[in-house]
Amino acid sequence: MSFYIIATPGHTTSPPNKITIENNESLTDFCGLKDVKITSTDRLEFGVKINNNAYNPSLNDISGGMCKP
């Protein structure tokens, strides 16, 4: 089971710029992330990796209410 939030190295006050949720064979409910606002700026690219779980929605799926099968 893996869930990572990685902040920009050397910037302790920066928001995280990568979320990885993977290898959770029984994970099907991402509704807890539905209201999370994810933004990016010109200097910060935000990456999200959701794979190898029982359900693997995109961020658009999650924010659109399709947070579980």
Secondary structure by P-SEA (a helix, b strand, c coil): cbbbbbcccccccccccbbbbccccccccccccccbbbbbcccbbbbbbbccccccccaaaaaaccccc
